[in-house]
């Protein structure tokens, strides 16, 4: 990531997206200015342009006590959200999903710097994901029957991963990701309330939008926490690994060490599709990354409809292995996090 584009400028200039790495999260993602065309150079209709844009955002938290994940997405035909919390000590999973036709009662922030995403079904669920630029932080609020979350992730001393890649012949995907920052706040599950700072919870954030392939898939892995052994014991780390989406000339794969973001090579995911709760192997093609992931459980979404088909499985659990950074081998044993297998047509 030696060359960066200016994040203070809009994503779309003269109808075209800027491809590459940015020096910060984008403050202006002007999707409405994108000239959405067919492969033969003909302009698509406003309805096709509206339907083509996909947006999703994810906030995750992980510790040795609990793991939680929350996603909100606008797929145009429907808006969707899910939340789960896994109690590691009790081995208990709390999980809920909601959908809103055409995104009624749903609003997404249009950039990861400043704004609010809001998913609300009255008397059922209220989810807010707030982006604040000064001071830089992300905040997740959730309130529904049986669960309340108030989690804050400070990003003031974090170098975010921010890039845009070509997707298919005439599409694009922008993503901003961060991981490896300590969380503050509380999780109240039933009658039990936990302080996130006390249990040393760490967070991750995924903000993604764009004109993605009609039929697509991806595998993803993410982790955040403190190194548990070796010379760097106690230092904070984050990990973002993916294959299937952002790989056209640029890769979103990266590793955070004490807030500094380092690029990683393309990665391979080996797992049993018939049983994703079996161990996963994740490696980089230059040999610098060797990870084994042991799932503790899974959140799953499966939809078969006329306009939307998806098979989504997100496993949560523990990583073992190491990464080589600038010639130094760093042990990642014991870090908690997620892996994901997704297939979707939209």
C-alpha positions in Angstrom: 0.0 0.0 0.0 2.8 2.4 -0.9 0.7 4.7 -3.1 -2.6 6.1 -1.8 -5.4 8.1 -3.4 -6.7 11.3 -1.8 -9.7 10.3 0.5 -10.9 13.9 0.7 -12.0 13.8 -2.9 -15.2 12.0 -4.1 -15.2 8.4 -5.1 -16.8 9.1 -8.5 -15.2 11.7 -10.7 -16.5 12.3 -14.3 -18.9 9.4 -13.9 -16.2 6.8 -13.1 -14.9 5.4 -9.8 -11.3 5.8 -8.6 -9.7 2.4 -8.2 -7.0 1.8 -5.7 -6.1 2.3 -2.0 -7.1 5.5 -0.2 -5.2 7.3 2.6 -8.3 7.2 4.8 -11.9 6.2 4.7 -13.9 8.1 2.1 -15.9 11.1 3.3 -18.0 11.2 0.0 -19.2 8.1 -1.7 -21.2 9.8 -4.5 -22.7 6.6 -6.0 -25.5 8.7 -7.7 -22.8 10.2 -10.0 -21.7 6.8 -11.3 -22.5 6.3 -15.0 -23.9 2.8 -14.9 -23.8 1.3 -18.3 -24.2 -2.0 -20.1 -21.1 -3.9 -21.3 -21.9 -2.3 -24.7 -21.7 1.3 -23.4 -25.4 2.0 -23.3 -26.7 3.8 -20.2 -28.9 1.8 -17.8 -32.2 3.1 -16.5 -32.5 4.8 -13.2 -34.4 1.8 -11.9 -31.6 -0.5 -12.9 -29.1 1.8 -11.3 -31.1 1.8 -8.0 -31.5 -1.9 -8.1 -27.8 -2.5 -8.9 -26.4 -0.7 -5.8 -25.8 -3.0 -2.8 -24.8 -1.9 0.6 -23.8 -3.7 3.8 -22.2 -2.9 7.1 -20.9 -5.1 9.9 -19.8 -4.5 13.5 -18.2 -7.4 15.4 -16.8 -7.8 18.9 -14.7 -10.6 20.3 -13.1 -11.6 23.6 -12.4 -14.7 25.7 -15.8 -14.3 27.3 -18.1 -13.6 24.4 -18.3 -13.0 20.7 -21.0 -10.9 18.9 -21.8 -9.8 15.4 -24.3 -7.4 13.9 -24.9 -6.9 10.1 -27.3 -4.5 8.3 -27.7 -4.6 4.6 -29.7 -3.0 1.9 -30.2 -5.3 -1.1 -32.8 -3.1 -2.7 -35.6 -5.8 -2.8 -35.2 -6.1 0.9 -33.3 -4.7 3.9 -32.0 -7.2 6.3 -30.3 -7.3 9.7 -29.0 -9.9 12.1 -27.5 -10.0 15.5 -26.0 -12.8 17.5 -24.1 -13.1 20.8 -22.2 -16.2 21.8 -21.3 -16.9 25.5 -18.1 -18.8 25.3 -18.1 -19.9 29.0 -21.7 -21.1 28.9 -21.5 -22.3 25.2 -24.9 -20.6 24.5 -25.9 -18.8 21.4 -28.5 -16.0 21.2 -29.4 -15.1 17.6 -32.0 -13.1 15.7 -32.7 -12.0 12.1 -35.1 -9.4 10.6 -36.1 -8.3 7.1 -37.9 -5.3 5.8 -39.4 -5.3 2.3 -37.8 -2.6 0.1 -36.0 -1.2 3.1 -38.9 0.3 4.9 -37.9 1.8 8.2 -34.2 1.5 7.2 -31.5 4.0 6.5 -27.8 3.5 5.8 -25.0 6.0 6.2 -23.5 6.8 2.9 -19.9 6.9 4.1 -17.9 5.4 7.0 -16.7 8.8 8.4 -19.8 10.6 9.5 -23.5 9.5 9.7 -25.8 7.0 11.0 -27.3 3.7 9.8 -30.6 2.8 11.3 -32.7 -0.4 11.2 -35.9 -0.3 13.2 -39.1 -2.3 13.4 -41.3 -0.7 16.1 -41.7 -2.8 19.2 -39.3 -5.4 17.8 -35.8 -4.1 17.2 -33.8 -0.9 17.1 -30.3 -1.0 15.6 -28.1 2.1 15.1 -24.6 2.1 13.8 -23.1 5.6 14.2 -20.0 6.9 12.4 -18.3 9.9 14.0 -15.3 11.8 12.5 -14.3 14.0 15.4 -13.2 12.2 17.4 -13.0 9.2 15.1 -15.1 6.4 16.4 -17.8 3.8 15.6 -20.7 3.1 17.9 -23.2 0.2 17.8 -26.5 0.5 19.7 -28.9 -2.5 19.7 -32.1 -2.8 21.7 -34.5 -5.7 21.3 -36.2 -8.3 23.5 -33.5 -10.0 25.5 -30.5 -8.0 24.3 -29.0 -4.5 24.6 -25.6 -3.6 23.2 -23.8 -0.3 23.5 -20.3 -0.7 22.0 -17.8 2.0 21.1 -14.7 1.4 19.0 -12.1 4.3 19.0 -10.3 4.7 15.7 -8.2 7.8 16.5 -4.9 5.9 16.4 -5.8 3.4 13.7 -4.8 3.3 10.0 -7.9 2.0 8.2 -7.9 -0.2 5.1 -9.8 1.7 2.4 -10.0 0.7 -1.3 -12.1 0.5 -4.4 -11.8 -2.3 -7.0 -13.4 -3.0 -10.4 -16.1 -5.7 -10.0 -17.2 -7.5 -13.1 -17.0 -5.6 -16.4 -18.7 -2.4 -15.4 -19.1 -2.5 -11.6 -17.1 -1.5 -8.6 -16.8 -2.3 -4.9 -15.7 0.2 -2.2 -14.8 -1.1 1.3 -13.4 0.4 4.4 -12.3 -2.0 7.2 -10.8 -1.7 10.6 -9.9 -4.2 13.3 -7.8 -4.5 16.4 -9.2 -1.7 18.5 -10.4 -2.1 22.1 -14.1 -1.8 22.7 -15.9 0.2 25.5 -19.5 -0.1 26.6 -21.8 -3.0 27.7 -23.6 -6.1 26.5 -26.7 -7.0 28.4 -28.0 -10.4 27.5 -31.0 -11.4 29.5 -30.2 -10.6 33.2 -26.4 -10.7 32.6 -24.5 -7.5 31.9 -20.9 -7.4 30.8 -18.5 -4.5 30.6 -16.6 -4.7 27.3 -13.5 -3.0 28.6 -13.3 -5.3 31.6 -13.5 -8.5 29.5 -11.0 -7.0 27.1 -13.2 -7.1 24.0 -11.9 -5.9 20.7 -13.8 -4.9 17.6 -14.0 -4.9 13.8 -15.9 -2.8 11.3 -16.8 -3.5 7.7 -18.3 -0.8 5.5 -19.0 -2.0 1.9 -20.9 -0.6 -1.0 -21.0 -0.8 -4.8 -22.2 -2.4 -8.0 -21.2 -6.0 -7.3 -21.6 -9.1 -9.5 -25.1 -10.4 -9.9 -23.9 -13.8 -8.8 -21.1 -13.7 -6.3 -19.4 -15.4 -3.4 -16.7 -14.8 -0.9 -14.9 -16.3 2.0 -13.8 -13.9 4.8 -11.9 -14.1 8.0 -11.4 -11.5 10.7 -9.8 -11.3 14.1 -8.9 -8.8 16.8 -7.4 -8.8 20.2 -4.1 -8.9 22.1 -1.2 -11.2 21.3 -1.1 -13.8 24.0 2.5 -15.1 23.8 5.9 -14.2 22.5 7.9 -11.0 22.4 4.9 -9.0 21.4 2.6 -10.3 24.1 -0.1 -7.8 25.1 0.2 -5.8 21.8 -3.0 -5.3 19.9 -3.6 -6.9 16.5 -6.3 -7.1 13.8 -6.7 -9.3 10.8 -8.8 -9.0 7.6 -8.7 -11.8 5.0 -10.9 -12.3 2.0 -11.2 -14.0 -1.4 -13.9 -13.7 -4.0 -14.7 -9.9 -4.2 -11.8 -7.3 -3.9 -9.1 -9.0 -5.9 -9.0 -7.1 -9.2 -5.5 -5.5 -9.2 -5.8 -4.8 -5.4 -6.5 -6.9 -2.4 -8.2 -6.0 0.9 -6.1 -8.5 2.9 -4.3 -6.8 5.7 -2.9 -7.1 9.2 -3.0 -4.5 11.9 -0.3 -4.2 14.6 -0.8 -1.5 17.2 -3.0 0.4 14.8 -0.6 0.3 11.8 -2.0 -1.5 8.7 0.2 -3.8 6.7 -0.8 -5.3 3.3 -1.0 -9.1 2.9 -0.9 -11.3 -0.2 -3.8 -13.2 -1.6 -5.2 -15.9 0.7 -6.6 -19.4 0.3 -9.4 -20.8 2.4 -9.6 -24.6 2.8 -12.7 -26.0 4.5 -15.5 -28.5 4.2 -18.5 -26.9 2.5 -20.7 -29.8 3.7 -19.7 -29.1 7.3 -18.4 -25.6 7.9 -18.1 -26.3 11.6 -15.0 -28.5 10.9 -11.6 -26.7 11.2 -10.6 -24.3 8.5 -7.1 -23.7 7.1 -6.2 -20.2 5.9 -2.9 -19.5 4.2 -1.2 -16.8 2.1 0.4 -17.7 -1.3 3.8 -16.3 -0.2 3.9 -18.6 2.9 3.8 -15.7 5.4 0.4 -16.7 6.9 -0.6 -20.0 8.3 -3.8 -20.2 10.3 -6.1 -22.8 11.6 -9.6 -21.8 12.7 -11.6 -23.9 15.2 -15.3 -22.9 15.0 -17.4 -22.7 18.2 -20.7 -22.2 16.5 -22.4 -20.6 13.5 -24.9 -17.9 12.5 -26.7 -18.9 9.2 -29.0 -17.2 6.7 -30.7 -19.1 3.9 -33.1 -17.4 1.4 -34.5 -18.8 -1.8 -36.7 -16.2 -3.6 -37.4 -14.8 -7.0 -35.0 -11.9 -6.8 -32.7 -13.0 -4.0 -30.9 -16.2 -3.3 -28.4 -16.5 -0.5 -26.6 -19.1 1.5 -24.7 -17.4 4.2 -22.7 -19.0 7.0 -20.6 -17.1 9.6 -18.7 -19.2 12.0 -17.2 -17.7 15.2 -14.4 -19.3 17.2 -10.6 -19.3 17.8 -7.5 -19.0 15.6 -4.2 -20.7 15.9 -1.1 -20.1 13.9 1.2 -17.3 13.0 2.0 -14.5 10.5 5.4 -13.3 9.3 5.7 -9.5 9.3 9.0 -7.9 8.1 10.8 -11.2 8.8 9.4 -11.5 12.3 7.1 -14.4 13.1 4.1 -13.3 15.3 2.1 -16.0 17.1 -1.7 -15.5 16.8 -2.7 -18.5 19.0 -5.8 -17.9 21.0 -7.3 -14.9 19.1 -11.0 -15.0 18.6 -12.8 -14.0 15.5 -14.9 -15.0 12.5 -14.8 -16.9 9.2 -17.5 -16.7 6.6 -18.8 -18.6 3.5 -21.3 -16.6 1.4 -23.0 -17.3 -1.9 -25.6 -14.8 -3.2 -27.5 -13.8 -6.4 -29.1 -10.4 -6.1 
